């Protein structure tokens, strides 16, 4: 009698018990798996049917552009941005920007706003000239200027100190904010900004020298 009891509770009985427990777990797991699949499907349907986030198309720089660039169609590309990321003064019309001159460098993908280009009307009275913004090393010299003054531009090689005149007798057509009106902060970005009216060939020369040399002005020439 005792042997029969031990037999029922031995390894064979334990195996049957474990199989029963496993079967019960599997029976409970299947409905749970079905529920999880249904939830995943519903979540996918909801995500697929959700309306797209609103965007606004604006014109941005298609590549890195140096200051003084006369904008062309190839310099601009439309990009969709969230409304909250669109800066004031942005535009979707290339006609608003093509032919305008950049007042400062632009990184690729940066929106081209109205304050990034030289204001229209600056070249009235200066035919066959383009407006070129230049960063002058010494902001103190720029504070002495008035619109209409004529200057020479001197480019100095920082490697050897050699100086050359890069432009002669060119008129000042604008002194953007941060030069005269805010002298304490004018030099924080590498000098003070001045806009000159120069022949196009001179503009190309100045753009190249501005990328490598330190620029200064001779005033009252």
FENKABEL-V745217 format. One record per residue. N is the residue number from 1. RES is the residue in one small letter. PSI is psi in whole degrees, -180 to 180 (* if undefined). BURIAL is I if it has 24 or more other ideal C-beta (glycine too) atoms within 12 Angstrom, else O. D_FIRST is the distance of its C-alpha to the first C-alpha in Angstrom with 1 decimal. Layout:
BEGIN
N_RES_PSI_BURIAL_D_FIRST, N_RES_PSI_BURIAL_D_FIRST
END
This chain:
BEGIN
1_x_-47_O_0.0, 2_x_-36_O_3.8, 3_x_-40_O_5.3, 4_x_-41_O_5.2, 5_x_-44_O_6.5, 6_x_-36_O_8.8, 7_x_-39_O_10.0, 8_x_-30_O_11.1, 9_x_9_O_12.9, 10_x_-161_O_14.3, 11_x_-39_O_17.8, 12_x_-45_O_17.4, 13_x_-38_O_16.4, 14_x_-39_O_19.2, 15_x_-42_O_21.7, 16_x_-37_O_21.2, 17_x_-43_O_21.7, 18_x_-38_O_24.8, 19_x_-38_O_26.2, 20_x_-42_O_25.9, 21_x_-43_O_27.7, 22_x_-42_O_30.3, 23_x_-41_O_30.9, 24_x_-40_O_31.5, 25_x_-43_O_33.9, 26_x_-40_O_35.8, 27_x_-35_O_36.1, 28_x_-29_O_37.7, 29_x_-34_O_39.8, 30_x_-49_O_41.6, 31_x_-37_O_43.3, 32_x_-41_O_44.3, 33_x_-40_O_45.8, 34_x_-43_O_47.7, 35_x_-43_O_49.1, 36_x_-40_O_50.3, 37_x_-44_O_52.0, 38_x_-43_O_53.8, 39_x_-43_O_54.9, 40_x_-42_O_56.3, 41_x_-45_O_58.1, 42_x_-39_O_59.7, 43_x_-40_O_60.8, 44_x_-42_O_62.4, 45_x_-42_O_64.2, 46_x_-41_O_65.5, 47_x_-39_O_66.7, 48_x_-31_O_68.4, 49_x_-4_O_70.1, 50_x_139_O_71.2, 51_x_144_O_75.0, 52_x_150_O_76.5, 53_x_142_O_77.8, 54_x_144_O_81.6, 55_x_163_O_83.9, 56_x_133_O_87.6, 57_x_129_O_89.5, 58_x_161_I_91.9, 59_x_131_I_94.0, 60_x_167_I_92.9, 61_x_131_I_94.3, 62_x_-13_I_93.2, 63_x_174_O_93.6, 64_x_128_O_94.7, 65_x_129_I_98.3, 66_x_156_I_100.9, 67_x_144_I_103.2, 68_x_-4_I_106.4, 69_x_130_I_104.8, 70_x_112_I_106.6, 71_x_139_I_103.6, 72_x_173_O_103.3, 73_x_-37_O_100.9, 74_x_-15_O_98.9, 75_x_-8_I_98.3, 76_x_146_I_96.4, 77_x_144_I_93.2, 78_x_140_O_91.4, 79_x_139_O_88.0, 80_x_126_O_85.7, 81_x_151_O_84.9, 82_x_143_O_83.0, 83_x_-37_O_85.7, 84_x_-13_O_85.1, 85_x_-2_O_85.8, 86_x_117_O_89.2, 87_x_155_O_92.0, 88_x_145_O_95.1, 89_x_5_O_97.9, 90_x_162_I_95.8, 91_x_158_I_97.0, 92_x_-4_O_95.9, 93_x_116_O_99.4, 94_x_-30_O_100.5, 95_x_-24_O_104.1, 96_x_-18_O_103.8, 97_x_-31_I_103.1, 98_x_130_O_104.7, 99_x_-15_O_107.8, 100_x_159_I_107.0, 101_x_132_I_106.8, 102_x_134_I_103.8, 103_x_-14_I_104.6, 104_x_163_I_101.7, 105_x_152_I_99.1, 106_x_139_I_96.1, 107_x_154_O_92.7, 108_x_132_O_91.1, 109_x_-6_O_89.4, 110_x_132_I_91.3, 111_x_141_I_92.8, 112_x_104_I_96.6, 113_x_173_I_98.0, 114_x_-30_O_101.5, 115_x_-6_O_101.8, 116_x_-9_I_100.8, 117_x_155_I_104.0, 118_x_136_I_107.7, 119_x_145_O_109.3, 120_x_153_O_111.5, 121_x_-8_O_115.2, 122_x_-27_I_115.3, 123_x_9_I_117.4, 124_x_126_O_120.1, 125_x_-1_O_123.3, 126_x_74_I_121.8, 127_x_150_O_121.9, 128_x_28_O_120.2, 129_x_159_I_118.0, 130_x_154_I_114.3, 131_x_128_I_112.6, 132_x_117_I_110.8, 133_x_133_I_108.7, 134_x_143_I_108.7, 135_x_110_I_106.9, 136_x_133_I_109.6, 137_x_-42_I_108.5, 138_x_103_I_110.7, 139_x_-22_I_110.1, 140_x_-37_O_113.1, 141_x_-33_I_115.5, 142_x_-31_I_114.0, 143_x_-17_I_114.6, 144_x_-9_O_118.3, 145_x_156_I_118.3, 146_x_151_O_119.4, 147_x_133_O_118.9, 148_x_-19_O_121.9, 149_x_153_I_122.3, 150_x_139_I_122.8, 151_x_161_I_121.0, 152_x_146_I_120.4, 153_x_126_I_116.9, 154_x_129_I_116.3, 155_x_127_I_113.2, 156_x_126_I_112.3, 157_x_117_O_110.0, 158_x_-18_O_107.5, 159_x_-40_O_107.1, 160_x_-2_O_110.8, 161_x_6_O_112.5, 162_x_131_O_114.9, 163_x_141_O_116.2, 164_x_147_O_117.6, 165_x_121_I_119.1, 166_x_-20_I_116.8, 167_x_144_I_118.6, 168_x_133_O_122.2, 169_x_56_O_123.7, 170_x_142_I_120.8, 171_x_146_I_120.5, 172_x_125_I_117.8, 173_x_-13_I_116.5, 174_x_149_I_113.6, 175_x_89_I_112.0, 176_x_155_I_108.4, 177_x_141_O_106.8, 178_x_-2_I_105.6, 179_x_-78_I_108.8, 180_x_-43_I_111.6, 181_x_-20_O_109.8, 182_x_67_O_107.0, 183_x_-27_O_108.4, 184_x_-25_O_105.7, 185_x_3_O_103.0, 186_x_-34_I_105.1, 187_x_5_O_104.2, 188_x_-28_O_100.4, 189_x_25_O_99.8, 190_x_22_O_102.2, 191_x_-170_I_105.7, 192_x_148_I_107.5, 193_x_137_I_107.8, 194_x_144_I_111.2, 195_x_126_I_112.0, 196_x_151_I_115.0, 197_x_115_I_116.8, 198_x_158_I_117.4, 199_x_153_O_118.2, 200_x_-39_O_115.1, 201_x_-37_O_115.8, 202_x_-35_I_115.9, 203_x_-41_I_112.7, 204_x_-43_O_110.9, 205_x_-45_I_112.3, 206_x_-38_I_111.3, 207_x_-40_I_107.8, 208_x_-42_O_107.4, 209_x_-34_I_109.0, 210_x_-27_I_106.9, 211_x_-21_O_103.7, 212_x_-25_O_104.8, 213_x_167_I_107.7, 214_x_131_I_108.6, 215_x_138_I_111.0, 216_x_171_I_113.9, 217_x_145_I_116.9, 218_x_119_I_120.7, 219_x_145_I_122.0, 220_x_30_O_125.5, 221_x_*_O_126.5
END
